[in-house]
Amino acid sequence: MEDMKEFVAYSKKLLRVLKKIKSALQNKDYTEVEKLVDELIEDTEGDIQA
C-alpha cells in the first residue's frame, strides 16, 4: 500500500511539472523548459538510486 502512495505522489508531481513545461513551451521560454526537464531528470535519477 505504501508503494501505491509513493507512486501517486510521484505522478502528481510529474503532472505539475509537465504542465509547467507545456506552459513554458507555449510561451517559447526554452530556458525554463530546459531547467524543468533537468530537474525531472535529477529527481528521477535520485529516486532510482535510492
Sequence and secondary structure as in RCSB ss.txt:
>XXXX:A:sequence
MEDMKEFVAYSKKLLRVLKKIKSALQNKDYTEVEKLVDELIEDTEGDIQA
>XXXX:A:secstr
 HHHHHHHHHHHHHHHHHHHHHHHHHTT HHHHHHHHHHHHHHHHHHHH 
